[in-house]
């Protein structure tokens, strides 16, 4: 009788250890999945930051080009030379 109780107790302890081990393995897998998800999120955020910086640089370059074009097309009389001053009707 005592031997049967000891065997049942041993089986119950082994089952409990198996359940605890399974939970630890599952938690480890969940942690790995969370770490991978965090890494993917960080990569996406970094890519978005690079794209935003590139877009801002592009906008600044375009604004400089527009400003340069405006300055080159400025037709103020003092920029035209002497033609308007020496004109004799």
N, CA, C and O atoms as a printed pandas DataFrame, in Angstrom:
     atom_number atom_name residue_name chain_id  residue_number  x_coord  y_coord  z_coord
0              1         N          UNK        A               1    0.821   -1.181    0.000
1              2        CA          UNK        A               1    0.000    0.000    0.000
2              3         C          UNK        A               1    0.873    1.256    0.000
3              4         O          UNK        A               1    0.646    2.201   -0.755
4              5         N          UNK        A               2    1.872    1.228    0.870
5              6        CA          UNK        A               2    2.780    2.366    0.966
6              7         C          UNK        A               2    3.554    2.556   -0.340
7              8         O          UNK        A               2    3.834    3.683   -0.749
8              9         N          UNK        A               3    3.895    1.440   -0.987
9             10        CA          UNK        A               3    4.618    1.514   -2.241
10            11         C          UNK        A               3    3.738    2.131   -3.332
11            12         O          UNK        A               3    4.243    2.886   -4.163
12            13         N          UNK        A               4    2.463    1.836   -3.353
13            14        CA          UNK        A               4    1.531    2.387   -4.335
14            15         C          UNK        A               4    1.360    3.888   -4.119
15            16         O          UNK        A               4    1.290    4.653   -5.081
16            17         N          UNK        A               5    1.294    4.307   -2.859
17            18        CA          UNK        A               5    1.164    5.745   -2.549
18            19         C          UNK        A               5    2.420    6.484   -2.988
19            20         O          UNK        A               5    2.339    7.569   -3.562
20            21         N          UNK        A               6    3.577    5.898   -2.719
21            22        CA          UNK        A               6    4.842    6.525   -3.125
22            23         C          UNK        A               6    4.926    6.635   -4.651
23            24         O          UNK        A               6    5.401    7.643   -5.174
24            25         N          UNK        A               7    4.473    5.612   -5.355
25            26        CA          UNK        A               7    4.509    5.623   -6.812
26            27         C          UNK        A               7    3.571    6.706   -7.357
27            28         O          UNK        A               7    3.931    7.453   -8.267
28            29         N          UNK        A               8    2.367    6.778   -6.789
29            30        CA          UNK        A               8    1.415    7.811   -7.225
30            31         C          UNK        A               8    1.952    9.208   -6.922
31            32         O          UNK        A               8    1.800   10.130   -7.723
32            33         N          UNK        A               9    2.584    9.352   -5.751
33            34        CA          UNK        A               9    3.172   10.646   -5.379
34            35         C          UNK        A               9    4.305   11.013   -6.336
35            36         O          UNK        A               9    4.414   12.165   -6.756
36            37         N          UNK        A              10    5.134   10.054   -6.676
37            38        CA          UNK        A              10    6.225   10.283   -7.611
38            39         C          UNK        A              10    5.689   10.675   -8.998
39            40         O          UNK        A              10    6.220   11.578   -9.643
40            41         N          UNK        A              11    4.638    9.987   -9.442
41            42        CA          UNK        A              11    4.038   10.315  -10.742
42            43         C          UNK        A              11    3.436   11.717  -10.706
43            44         O          UNK        A              11    3.561   12.462  -11.678
44            45         N          UNK        A              12    2.788   12.089   -9.606
45            46        CA          UNK        A              12    2.206   13.431   -9.485
46            47         C          UNK        A              12    3.295   14.492   -9.500
47            48         O          UNK        A              12    3.123   15.541  -10.120
48            49         N          UNK        A              13    4.413   14.236   -8.826
49            50        CA          UNK        A              13    5.533   15.197   -8.808
50            51         C          UNK        A              13    6.118   15.326  -10.212
51            52         O          UNK        A              13    6.396   16.437  -10.664
52            53         N          UNK        A              14    6.304   14.217  -10.896
53            54        CA          UNK        A              14    6.840   14.261  -12.264
54            55         C          UNK        A              14    5.884   14.994  -13.212
55            56         O          UNK        A              14    6.333   15.731  -14.091
56            57         N          UNK        A              15    4.596   14.803  -13.045
57            58        CA          UNK        A              15    3.622   15.503  -13.882
58            59         C          UNK        A              15    3.674   17.009  -13.618
59            60         O          UNK        A              15    3.612   17.813  -14.549
60            61         N          UNK        A              16    3.788   17.382  -12.346
61            62        CA          UNK        A              16    3.875   18.804  -12.004
62            63         C          UNK        A              16    5.135   19.423  -12.596
63            64         O          UNK        A              16    5.099   20.532  -13.128
64            65         N          UNK        A              17    6.255   18.697  -12.501
65            66        CA          UNK        A              17    7.504   19.200  -13.093
66            67         C          UNK        A              17    7.395   19.320  -14.615
67            68         O          UNK        A              17    7.935   20.255  -15.206
68            69         N          UNK        A              18    6.699   18.379  -15.243
69            70        CA          UNK        A              18    6.512   18.453  -16.696
70            71         C          UNK        A              18    5.672   19.670  -17.063
71            72         O          UNK        A              18    5.965   20.354  -18.043
72            73         N          UNK        A              19    4.632   19.943  -16.284
73            74        CA          UNK        A              19    3.785   21.113  -16.541
74            75         C          UNK        A              19    4.600   22.387  -16.360
75            76         O          UNK        A              19    4.515   23.296  -17.186
76            77         N          UNK        A              20    5.389   22.466  -15.289
77            78        CA          UNK        A              20    6.225   23.654  -15.044
78            79         C          UNK        A              20    7.238   23.823  -16.167
79            80         O          UNK        A              20    7.458   24.934  -16.651
80            81         N          UNK        A              21    7.850   22.729  -16.578
81            82        CA          UNK        A              21    8.801   22.804  -17.702
82            83         C          UNK        A              21    8.134   23.271  -18.976
83            84         O          UNK        A              21    8.699   24.088  -19.703
84            85         N          UNK        A              22    6.948   22.772  -19.263
85            86        CA          UNK        A              22    6.213   23.208  -20.456
86            87         C          UNK        A              22    5.881   24.689  -20.413
87            88         O          UNK        A              22    5.977   25.385  -21.423
88            89         N          UNK        A              23    5.487   25.170  -19.226
89            90        CA          UNK        A              23    5.199   26.600  -19.086
90            91         C          UNK        A              23    6.443   27.448  -19.302
91            92         O          UNK        A              23    6.375   28.510  -19.921
92            93         N          UNK        A              24    7.577   26.983  -18.793
93            94        CA          UNK        A              24    8.826   27.728  -18.984
94            95         C          UNK        A              24    9.222   27.784  -20.459
95            96         O          UNK        A              24    9.671   28.818  -20.954
96            97         N          UNK        A              25    9.052   26.667  -21.146
97            98        CA          UNK        A              25    9.364   26.639  -22.579
98            99         C          UNK        A              25    8.436   27.578  -23.340
99           100         O          UNK        A              25    8.870   28.303  -24.234
100          101         N          UNK        A              26    7.156   27.560  -22.978
101          102        CA          UNK        A              26    6.184   28.436  -23.642
102          103         C          UNK        A              26    6.514   29.908  -23.391
103          104         O          UNK        A              26    6.456   30.723  -24.312
104          105         N          UNK        A              27    6.861   30.252  -22.144
105          106        CA          UNK        A              27    7.210   31.641  -21.831
106          107         C          UNK        A              27    8.460   32.068  -22.590
107          108         O          UNK        A              27    8.552   33.204  -23.054
108          109         N          UNK        A              28    9.421   31.156  -22.716
109          110        CA          UNK        A              28   10.632   31.477  -23.466
110          111         C          UNK        A              28   10.295   31.749  -24.927
111          112         O          UNK        A              28   10.834   32.679  -25.526
112          113         N          UNK        A              29    9.415   30.950  -25.499
113          114        CA          UNK        A              29    8.997   31.179  -26.882
114          115         C          UNK        A              29    8.280   32.501  -27.046
115          116         O          UNK        A              29    8.483   33.210  -28.032
116          117         N          UNK        A              30    7.435   32.833  -26.074
117          118        CA          UNK        A              30    6.712   34.101  -26.129
118          119         C          UNK        A              30    7.690   35.267  -26.044
119          120         O          UNK        A              30    7.543   36.261  -26.755
120          121         N          UNK        A              31    8.680   35.140  -25.179
121          122        CA          UNK        A              31    9.685   36.211  -25.062
122          123         C          UNK        A              31   10.448   36.393  -26.371
123          124         O          UNK        A              31   10.721   37.519  -26.788
124          125         N          UNK        A              32   10.785   35.286  -27.009
125          126        CA          UNK        A              32   11.496   35.382  -28.290
126          127         C          UNK        A              32   10.627   36.056  -29.342
127          128         O          UNK        A              32   11.114   36.880  -30.115
128          129         N          UNK        A              33    9.351   35.711  -29.376
129          130        CA          UNK        A              33    8.433   36.337  -30.327
130          131         C          UNK        A              33    8.301   37.831  -30.052
131          132         O          UNK        A              33    8.269   38.635  -30.983
132          133         N          UNK        A              34    8.224   38.202  -28.777
133          134        CA          UNK        A              34    8.120   39.618  -28.424
134          135         C          UNK        A              34    9.393   40.364  -28.798
135          136         O          UNK        A              34    9.330   41.499  -29.272
136          137         N          UNK        A              35   10.545   39.739  -28.591
137          138        CA          UNK        A              35   11.807   40.379  -28.961
138          139         C          UNK        A              35   11.888   40.564  -30.479
139          140         O          UNK        A              35   12.355   41.599  -30.955
140          141         N          UNK        A              36   11.439   39.572  -31.231
141          142        CA          UNK        A              36   11.450   39.683  -32.692
142          143         C          UNK        A              36   10.500   40.774  -33.156
143          144         O          UNK        A              36   10.820   41.533  -34.072
144          145         N          UNK        A              37    9.335   40.857  -32.529
145          146        CA          UNK        A              37    8.369   41.900  -32.888
146          147         C          UNK        A              37    8.926   43.284  -32.566
147          148         O          UNK        A              37    8.740   44.227  -33.334
148          149         N          UNK        A              38    9.603   43.401  -31.438
149          150        CA          UNK        A              38   10.206   44.689  -31.073
150          151         C          UNK        A              38   11.299   45.077  -32.061
151          152         O          UNK        A              38   11.430   46.249  -32.414
152          153         N          UNK        A              39   12.079   44.105  -32.505
153          154        CA          UNK        A              39   13.128   44.381  -33.487
154          155         C          UNK        A              39   12.523   44.826  -34.817
155          156         O          UNK        A              39   13.023   45.754  -35.451
156          157         N          UNK        A              40   11.435   44.155  -35.240
157          158        CA          UNK        A              40   10.772   44.560  -36.492
158          159         C          UNK        A              40   10.211   45.976  -36.377
159          160         O          UNK        A              40   10.316   46.773  -37.309
160          161         N          UNK        A              41    9.615   46.277  -35.223
161          162        CA          UNK        A              41    9.056   47.612  -35.008
162          163         C          UNK        A              41   10.156   48.665  -35.051
163          164         O          UNK        A              41    9.986   49.726  -35.652
164          165         N          UNK        A              42   11.281   48.367  -34.414
165          166        CA          UNK        A              42   12.400   49.316  -34.422
166          167         C          UNK        A              42   12.919   49.525  -35.842
167          168         O          UNK        A              42   13.251   50.647  -36.224
168          169         N          UNK        A              43   12.989   48.459  -36.617
169          170        CA          UNK        A              43   13.460   48.589  -37.997
170          171         C          UNK        A              43   12.503   49.431  -38.826
171          172         O          UNK        A              43   12.937   50.257  -39.629
172          173         N          UNK        A              44   11.206   49.226  -38.638
173          174        CA          UNK        A              44   10.207   50.012  -39.381
174          175         C          UNK        A              44   10.294   51.486  -38.991
175          176         O          UNK        A              44   10.248   52.364  -39.852
176          177         N          UNK        A              45   10.420   51.752  -37.697
177          178        CA          UNK        A              45   10.526   53.140  -37.247
178          179         C          UNK        A              45   11.780   53.808  -37.794
179          180         O          UNK        A              45   11.739   54.971  -38.197
180          181         N          UNK        A              46   12.883   53.089  -37.811
181          182        CA          UNK        A              46   14.122   53.645  -38.353
182          183         C          UNK        A              46   13.977   53.947  -39.843
183          184         O          UNK        A              46   14.443   54.981  -40.320
184          185         N          UNK        A              47   13.336   53.049  -40.567
185          186        CA          UNK        A              47   13.114   53.275  -41.993
186          187         C          UNK        A              47   12.214   54.495  -42.215
187          188         O          UNK        A              47   12.467   55.296  -43.114
188          189         N          UNK        A              48   11.176   54.636  -41.406
189          190        CA          UNK        A              48   10.291   55.796  -41.534
190          191         C          UNK        A              48   11.042   57.089  -41.235
191          192         O          UNK        A              48   10.813   58.104  -41.893
192          193         N          UNK        A              49   11.933   57.059  -40.251
193          194        CA          UNK        A              49   12.712   58.250  -39.939
194          195         C          UNK        A              49   13.637   58.608  -41.097
195          196         O          UNK        A              49   13.793   59.780  -41.437
196          197         N          UNK        A              50   14.253   57.583  -41.702
197          198        CA          UNK        A              50   15.122   57.856  -42.851
198          199         C          UNK        A              50   14.322   58.435  -44.015
199          200         O          UNK        A              50   14.776   59.362  -44.686
200          201         N          UNK        A              51   13.134   57.887  -44.250
201          202        CA          UNK        A              51   12.297   58.404  -45.335
202          203         C          UNK        A              51   11.860   59.835  -45.055
203          204         O          UNK        A              51   11.838   60.665  -45.964
204          205         N          UNK        A              52   11.513   60.132  -43.806
205          206        CA          UNK        A              52   11.100   61.486  -43.449
206          207         C          UNK        A              52   12.261   62.462  -43.624
207          208         O          UNK        A              52   12.068   63.578  -44.106
208          209         N          UNK        A              53   13.458   62.049  -43.236
209          210        CA          UNK        A              53   14.630   62.919  -43.400
210          211         C          UNK        A              53   14.922   63.149  -44.883
211          212         O          UNK        A              53   15.246   64.265  -45.289
212          213         N          UNK        A              54   14.808   62.100  -45.685
213          214        CA          UNK        A              54   15.053   62.244  -47.118
214          215         C          UNK        A              54   14.001   63.152  -47.753
215          216         O          UNK        A              54   14.324   63.976  -48.608
216          217         N          UNK        A              55   12.757   63.002  -47.338
217          218        CA          UNK        A              55   11.689   63.851  -47.877
218          219         C          UNK        A              55   11.901   65.311  -47.479
219          220         O          UNK        A              55   11.689   66.217  -48.286
220          221         N          UNK        A              56   12.311   65.528  -46.255
221          222        CA          UNK        A              56   12.569   66.903  -45.809
222          223         C          UNK        A              56   13.732   67.514  -46.588
223          224         O          UNK        A              56   13.675   68.680  -46.978
224          225         N          UNK        A              57   14.786   66.730  -46.816
225          226        CA          UNK        A              57   15.922   67.220  -47.594
226          227         C          UNK        A              57   15.482   67.542  -49.023
227          228         O          UNK        A              57   15.902   68.550  -49.591
228          229         N          UNK        A              58   14.637   66.686  -49.601
229          230        CA          UNK        A              58   14.135   66.917  -50.951
230          231         C          UNK        A              58   13.337   68.224  -51.000
231          232         O          UNK        A              58   13.507   69.028  -51.916
232          233         N          UNK        A              59   12.466   68.429  -50.008
233          234        CA          UNK        A              59   11.681   69.668  -49.961
234          235         C          UNK        A              59   12.573   70.895  -49.843
235          236         O          UNK        A              59   12.344   71.906  -50.506
236          237         N          UNK        A              60   13.598   70.799  -48.990
237          238        CA          UNK        A              60   14.516   71.926  -48.838
238          239         C          UNK        A              60   15.258   72.209  -50.137
239          240         O          UNK        A              60   15.439   73.367  -50.513
240          241         N          UNK        A              61   15.691   71.144  -50.831
241          242        CA          UNK        A              61   16.381   71.325  -52.110
242          243         C          UNK        A              61   15.460   71.955  -53.140
243          244         O          UNK        A              61   15.876   72.842  -53.885
244          245         N          UNK        A              62   14.211   71.507  -53.190
245          246        CA          UNK        A              62   13.255   72.087  -54.124
246          247         C          UNK        A              62   12.987   73.557  -53.794
247          248         O          UNK        A              62   12.867   74.385  -54.696
248          249         N          UNK        A              63   12.893   73.878  -52.508
249          250        CA          UNK        A              63   12.676   75.278  -52.117
250          251         C          UNK        A              63   13.873   76.137  -52.535
251          252         O          UNK        A              63   13.702   77.278  -52.965
252          253         N          UNK        A              64   15.081   75.588  -52.408
253          254        CA          UNK        A              64   16.275   76.327  -52.836
254          255         C          UNK        A              64   16.270   76.533  -54.341
255          256         O          UNK        A              64   16.640   77.603  -54.825
256          257         N          UNK        A              65   15.846   75.496  -55.098
257          258        CA          UNK        A              65   15.791   75.632  -56.552
258          259         C          UNK        A              65   14.783   76.701  -56.958
259          260         O          UNK        A              65   15.055   77.518  -57.837
260          261         N          UNK        A              66   13.621   76.692  -56.315
261          262        CA          UNK        A              66   12.601   77.689  -56.635
262          263         C          UNK        A              66   13.109   79.085  -56.307
263          264         O          UNK        A              66   12.901   80.019  -57.081
264          265         N          UNK        A              67   13.763   79.232  -55.181
265          266        CA          UNK        A              67   14.318   80.529  -54.794
266          267         C          UNK        A              67   15.378   80.973  -55.796
267          268         O          UNK        A              67   15.434   82.144  -56.171
268          269         N          UNK        A              68   16.216   80.035  -56.226
269          270        CA          UNK        A              68   17.254   80.351  -57.214
270          271         C          UNK        A              68   16.626   80.789  -58.532
271          272         O          UNK        A              68   17.097   81.737  -59.160
272          273         N          UNK        A              69   15.577   80.111  -58.949
273          274        CA          UNK        A              69   14.895   80.474  -60.199
274          275         C          UNK        A              69   14.264   81.855  -60.065
275          276         O          UNK        A              69   14.341   82.667  -60.987
276          277         N          UNK        A              70   13.642   82.123  -58.919
277          278        CA          UNK        A              70   13.041   83.445  -58.711
278          279         C          UNK        A              70   14.097   84.536  -58.769
279          280         O          UNK        A              70   13.877   85.599  -59.350
280          281         N          UNK        A              71   15.232   84.268  -58.169
281          282        CA          UNK        A              71   16.302   85.278  -58.191
282          283         C          UNK        A              71   16.863   85.467  -59.595
283          284         O          UNK        A              71   17.189   86.586  -59.991
284          285         N          UNK        A              72   16.977   84.379  -60.344
285          286        CA          UNK        A              72   17.535   84.509  -61.692
286          287         C          UNK        A              72   16.554   85.195  -62.639
287          288         O          UNK        A              72   16.977   85.798  -63.625
288          289         N          UNK        A              73   15.284   85.116  -62.365
289          290        CA          UNK        A              73   14.276   85.731  -63.233
290          291         C          UNK        A              73   13.858   87.113  -62.755
291          292         O          UNK        A              73   12.920   87.706  -63.288
292          293         N          UNK        A              74   14.540   87.609  -61.775
293          294        CA          UNK        A              74   14.211   88.934  -61.254
294          295         C          UNK        A              74   14.586   89.966  -62.305
295          296         O          UNK        A              74   15.766   90.120  -62.621
296          297         N          UNK        A              75   13.605   90.676  -62.853
297          298        CA          UNK        A              75   13.832   91.616  -63.948
298          299         C          UNK        A              75   13.736   93.055  -63.475
299          300         O          UNK        A              75   13.100   93.887  -64.122
300          301         N          UNK        A              76   14.338   93.334  -62.397
301          302        CA          UNK        A              76   14.356   94.714  -61.916
302          303         C          UNK        A              76   15.198   95.553  -62.876
303          304         O          UNK        A              76   16.163   95.045  -63.448
304          305         N          UNK        A              77   14.854   96.818  -63.059
305          306        CA          UNK        A              77   15.583   97.659  -64.020
306          307         C          UNK        A              77   17.072   97.771  -63.727
307          308         O          UNK        A              77   17.874   97.855  -64.657
308          309         N          UNK        A              78   17.456   97.776  -62.463
309          310        CA          UNK        A              78   18.889   97.894  -62.171
310          311         C          UNK        A              78   19.650   96.624  -62.550
311          312         O          UNK        A              78   20.879   96.643  -62.611
312          313         N          UNK        A              79   18.957   95.541  -62.800
313          314        CA          UNK        A              79   19.603   94.292  -63.199
314          315         C          UNK        A              79   19.697   94.169  -64.720
315          316         O          UNK        A              79   20.383   93.279  -65.222
316          317         N          UNK        A              80   19.022   95.044  -65.458
317          318        CA          UNK        A              80   18.960   94.901  -66.903
318          319         C          UNK        A              80   20.089   95.606  -67.632
319          320         O          UNK        A              80   20.197   95.463  -68.850
320          321         N          UNK        A              81   20.902   96.332  -66.971
321          322        CA          UNK        A              81   21.981   97.036  -67.650
322          323         C          UNK        A              81   21.561   98.455  -68.008
323          324         O          UNK        A              81   20.727   99.055  -67.331
324          325         N          UNK        A              82   22.155   98.992  -69.093
325          326        CA          UNK        A              82   21.936  100.389  -69.432
326          327         C          UNK        A              82   20.879  100.599  -70.506
327          328         O          UNK        A              82   20.620  101.743  -70.878
328          329         N          UNK        A              83   20.278   99.572  -71.003
329          330        CA          UNK        A              83   19.385   99.741  -72.144
330          331         C          UNK        A              83   18.228  100.679  -71.831
331          332         O          UNK        A              83   17.857  101.488  -72.682
332          333         N          UNK        A              84   17.668  100.600  -70.680
333          334        CA          UNK        A              84   16.529  101.468  -70.367
334          335         C          UNK        A              84   16.971  102.900  -70.057
335          336         O          UNK        A              84   16.169  103.829  -70.153
336          337         N          UNK        A              85   18.242  103.084  -69.686
337          338        CA          UNK        A              85   18.735  104.426  -69.372
338          339         C          UNK        A              85   19.153  105.195  -70.621
339          340         O          UNK        A              85   19.018  106.418  -70.662
340          341         N          UNK        A              86   19.656  104.504  -71.632
341          342        CA          UNK        A              86   20.170  105.175  -72.815
342          343         C          UNK        A              86   19.203  105.201  -73.980
343          344         O          UNK        A              86   19.564  105.619  -75.081
344          345         N          UNK        A              87   17.994  104.764  -73.751
345          346        CA          UNK        A              87   17.018  104.722  -74.818
346          347         C          UNK        A              87   16.631  106.160  -75.202
347          348         O          UNK        A              87   16.274  106.972  -74.347
348          349         N          UNK        A              88   16.707  106.440  -76.456
349          350        CA          UNK        A              88   16.311  107.759  -76.946
350          351         C          UNK        A              88   15.156  107.556  -77.916
351          352         O          UNK        A              88   15.322  106.919  -78.956
352          353         N          UNK        A              89   14.012  108.085  -77.589
353          354        CA          UNK        A              89   12.877  107.886  -78.484
354          355         C          UNK        A              89   12.970  108.721  -79.742
355          356         O          UNK        A              89   12.082  108.657  -80.592
